[in-house]
Amino acid sequence: MAKITAVSPLAPAAFPALPVIEGVKFAAVAAGVKYQGRTDVMLATLTPGTVVAGAFTRSSTRSAPVLDCQAKLGHSSAEGAAILVNSGNSNAFTGKGGVASVEAITAAVARACDVPQMRVFTSSTGVIGEPLPHERITAVLDTLAANTKVADIAAAAKAIMTTDTFPKGAAASVEIGGKTVSIAGIAKGSGMIAPDMATMLVYIFTDAKISQAALQSLVSAHNEVTFNSITVDSDTSTSDSLIVAATGASGFSVDDNSSFSDALHGVMRDLAHQVVRDGEGATKFVEINVIGAANDADAKTHAMAIANSPLVKTAIAGQDANWGRIVMAVGKSGAAADRDTLGIRFGDVEVAKNGWRSESYSEEAAAGHMKGENIVIGVDIGIGSGKSTVWTCDLTHGYIDINADYRS
């Protein structure tokens, strides 16, 4: 088992108190998918009429569960639904056997929860390339289905962890017509994190009433500026899944409600940040703001080049205000840039302006910012109005310790 000895120093103080979402029930159990005595399977049951939206990895080697979810997304139904997640094995690169495992699990969930198989969504996370012992999961389904509870979302968050050092949760509420619409979400993710999406599983639930098309539109748009704007190690997973379910139990429609959209975006961003804060071996949370690019796409290309540079990330780990590495990363990104218009800031400290070291540059002030846990790097390309913000973490020896023996 990978060596995970302590909770990330960037972790929140505690798992948040998440609101009960009417129409959703949870259960979790130790099925022994890979390890004995470790909670590793979670079930969420969804009330009839729940609409489901999602986003998934665009990896060309994506897993059987991802392909199955993608095929089912968008199918509307007045019947109930269910989400089944296991950790310990990703059921990826498992060929026809992986497809058979998904079929066996979804059929068993459908029977145990009395929902259509087309409305059963599954996710698997863990080691790639090993057959999933799905019979260990199907063997506990009756127990899971019989013990679902509205308040067990925290247990569900723990069940989906792999190399995570803490369970991740976030919530928001919106007042609509004097009534409250609630959102609650959980996530896992720590390593193999990069856009399209990352090695993460994310499940968000709301009691809002919304059409599938409207919900999918919101999820797709917000995903680009949250989960697709984080990176830990530049590696894209085979298993990334984001599923958002709206039960409609509140009775309040939010199809065109900007407050609901903002609240959903906030929950997604919070969970994305928690994934970065639990980056394998991370000791610093890093925000990179790029402005002045030729367009937004170029700005994101520059930001990701900086965020994924091992030289930048190790300098941050060493608390070294080495802005030359930022210059290097911008230059290699492939997006349009002009050496003589480039500006760089570490926090509020201007270190470079118009392609040269700033006259007000203070090594001491820049180094002082790098000593904190929350690092902000600002880059002005100086050639346009494009902008982008991405988030990453530093690169420490802890990342090597965790991943060098991940399969052992």
N, C-alpha and C positions, 0 to 999 in steps of 0.2 A: 504493500500500500504506500502511496506517496507520502512523504514526510511532511506533515502539517502539524506544527508544534504549538502554535499560538494563534490567537485571533489577530487579524490585521490591526496594526496601530491606527489605521484610518477608519476603522469600523465605527458605526454609531453606538451610542451608549447602551442601547437595548433595542430589541425588536419592537416596532411601534404597535400601539393599540389600533387594530384595524376594525372598521365598522362591519357589522353583520350585513351581508348583502342578501336580501330576501330572494329566495329562489335558487340559492346555491348551498350545497352541503358538502362537507369534506370528510375524508377518512384517510389514515395513513397506517402502514404496517411494515414490519420487518419480514420480507419474503426470502431473504438470503440469495438475492440475484447474484451478488459477488461476495459480500461479506456477511458473516453471521452476526446476529444481534444488533444490526444497524437498520433503522427505519429507511426503507428504500423504494417504497411504492406508495403513491398517493392517488386517490380517486376524488374527483369532483363531479357531483351530479347536478344537472341543470333542469330547471322547471320547464314544462311544455311552453313552447312559443319563444324560447330564448334564441336570439340571433347571434351568430358567431362570425367574427372577422379575424384576419391574421396576416402575418408576414413570416417568411421563411428564408433560410439560407439559399443563396443562388449558386452554391457550390455544384460543380458538375458531378461530384461524387456523393451527393446528399443521400441520406439514409432512407430506408424503407418507410419508417414512420412519417418522415417529412413528405415523401411522395404521396402517401396515403392521405394525409391531412390536406395537402394541396388539391387533390382530386375531389375531396368532399366539401371544400370551402365554397360558400356561396349557395349551397343547396338550402332552400328555405323549408321549414317544416313546423307544423303546429304541435309536434310531439316533443318530448324531452330530449336531452342530450347528455353526454358524459365526456370527461377528460381523464385519461389514465396515463400516469407518468412513472417511469422507473429510472433509478440511477444505478450505476455500477456496470452498465453495458449499453453501448450506444446503438446496437443493432444496425451498424453501418458497415458497408463493404462485406455484407453477409449473403449476397446473391439471392437465389430463390428461397433459401432457408429463411432469410430475413423477411421476405414477403409473406411466407407461410406463418411466421411468428406473429406478424401484425394481424393477419387474418384470424389466427387462433385467439389472440387477445381481444380484438374488437368484437368477435362473435361472442366470447365469454362475457365481456362487459355488457353487451346488448341484452343477453339473457338475464344476467344478474340484476341489471338496473331497469329492465323492461323499457328499453329505448331502441329505436332502429339502429342497425349496424352502421348505416350511412351517417348517423349522428354521433358516432363514437370517435373521438380524436385521441391519438396516442403520441407520446414523445418518449424517447430513450436517450440517456446521456451516460457517458463513461468511456470505456476502452473501445476502440475501433477494431473491427476485423475478427471478433470472437462471436460465435453463435450465441444468440440470446436464449437462455434456459427459460423459455416462456411458460413452461409448465409450473414453474415456481410462482409465477404471477397469477396464472389462472386458478391455481390451487387456493389462493387467498381471496378471490374475488367475492365469494358469497359473504365472507366475514367483513370485507370492506364495505360492500353494499348495505349490509345490515347495521353498520355502525357509523354511517355518515351523520355529521352534526354541523349545524350552521356556524358554530364558533371554532371549528378546528382548522382554520386557515394557517395558523402558526405551525401546527404539526405538518401540514402539507408543505410549507416552505422548507422545513428541515429535511423532509423525505427526498426532495429533489436535488440536494447538495451533492457535489463530488469533491473537488479540491477546495471548495468554498470554506472559509473559516467562520462565516456567520450567515444565518438566514437573512433574506432580504425581503422587506415589505414596505409598501407606501400606500397612502390613501389621500382622498380629497372628497369634499362635499360641495354641492352647488345648491343654492336656494332658487327654486323656480316656483313662482306663483304661491309663495308662502310655504312651500313644502321642500323637503330636502331630498336631493338625489345623491347617492353615494357611489364612490369608486374605491375599490381595494385591489391591490396587486401584489404578487410575489414573483421572485426571480431567483435563478441561480446563474452563476458565471464567475470565473476567476482567471482562467487561462484559455489559450487559443481564442483570443478575443480580437476581432477586426471586423470592419464593415462587411455587409452581405451575409449574415449579420455578425454574429460572434458565437463563441461556444456558450450560448446561454439559452435557457428556457424561461419564458416569461408568460404569466397567466394573470390577466386582469379581468375583474368582474365588476359589473355595475347593475343597479336596479333601474337604470334609465330605460325608457321606451324609445327605440330608434330603429330605422329600417336597416337591413343588412348592407345595402349599398352605401348609405350615409356613414354607417360605422366603419365599413371597409375604407372609405375615402379618408376618414379621419386617421385611422390606424396607419395607412400607407404614408400619408403626409407627415404625421408626427414621428414615424419610425425613422425617416431620413435625417431628422435633426436631433434624434436621441440615440437609439440603439445603433443606427448606422453612422453615428458620429463619435463613437468611442473605439479605442484600440488599446490593448495591453501589449501584444507581441506581434501584431500584423498577420497572424494566422487565422484563416477563415475555417470554421468548423463544417462538418457534414450534417450537423443535427440541429442547428439553430431554429427555434420556433417561438413565435409570439402569437398568442391566442387571446382575443378579447371577447368576452361573452356578456351580452346585455339581456337580463332576464325580463325587463319591462315591468317588474313587480311594483315599482313606484307609481306606475300609471301616467307618468309625465313624459311627453314627447320632447326629444332634444335634437331632432333632425337638423335644425338650423340654429341651434343655440350656441353662441360663441363662448358663453361662460362654461358650458360643459366641455367644449373643445379645449379651452384653456386648462381646465381641470384635468382632463385626460392627458394632455401634453405634460402637465406638471408631474403626474404620477409616473409616466413613462420616463421622463428626464431624471426623476429621483431614483428610480430603479436602475437606470443606465449608469448614473453616477456611483451608485452602490457597487455595481459590478466592477467599475474601475477601482474603487476604494478597496476592493478585495482582490485586486490583481495579484497574481502569484508573486510573492516576495516584495510587494509594494510597500514603500515607506512615505511616498509623496503623491498627492493628487495634483494633476497638472492640467490647467486649462490653457488652450492655445487659441488666441483670437487673431485672425488674419483679416485685414481690411485692405482696400486700395488695389485689389486684384483686377484683372481684365474683366472677370465675371465671377459669379458665385461658385461655379464649378472649378475654376482655376484656384479660387481661394481655398476650397476644400482640398484640392490636390496639394497645395503648398502646406496647409495645416497638417495633413496626414503624413507628408514627407518629414516634417519636423517631429510629429508624434511617434513615428515608427523608426526614427533613426537611433540605432544602438548607441552611437556616439553622443547624441543629445541626451538620451535617457540615462546613460551612465554618468554623464556630467552632472545631471540633476541629482542622481543618487549620491554623488560625491560633493554636493553643495557647491559646485563650481559654476560660476557665472560666465561660462565660456560661450559668448555670443557668436564667436566665429563658427561654431557648429551649426547655429541657426542659419547663418549665411550659406554654409555648405549645403544644408538641407533644402533651402529655397532654390539654390542653383541647380540641384540635381533633380528637382521634382518633375521637370518636363513642362510645367505650366509657364506662361509668359511672365517674365520678370526683367527688371532693369537694375543692374548693380548700383547705379548712381542715384536711384530714388528710394532705396531701401531704408526703412527705419525699424528699430527693434527696441522693445521695452521688457524689463523684468519687473513685474508689478508696476509701481509708479515711477520706476527708475528708467529714464531714457538712456540707453547705452549706445545707440547708433541713429544717425539722422542723415538723410540724403546721401547714402552710400559711404558714410564715414563715421568714425567714432564721435559721439556727441561731445560738444565743448563742455557740457555740464556733467559728463560721465564721472561716476564715483565707483571705483571697484569695491570699496567698503560697503556702500549702500546696496549695490547689486548683489554682493555676497550675502549681505544681511537678509535679503528677500529669499535667497536660495536655502536659507537655514530653516524656513518654516515648513509645515506639512502641506500647505496649500500654495502651489506655485502658479503664477499667471504669466504667460509669455505673450506679448503683443507684437505683431509684425505688420508693418504698413508697406505693401508692395509699391505703392505710389504711382500706379499707372491707370487706375480705374476706380469703379465703385463696388466691385465684388467683395463679398465678405463671407466668413464662415467661422464657426466655433466648434472645436473638437476637444475631447478630453482623453487623457492618458495617465500613465503613472511612470515612475522611474523603473529602471532595470537594475536589480541587485543580484547578489549571489544566491539569494533565497529562491529566485526563479529557477536557477539551475538545480538547486537541491530538490525542488519539488518535481521537476520534469525529468531529471536524469534517471529516476527509478519509478516512473509513473505506473508501469505495468507490473512491478514486482509486488 
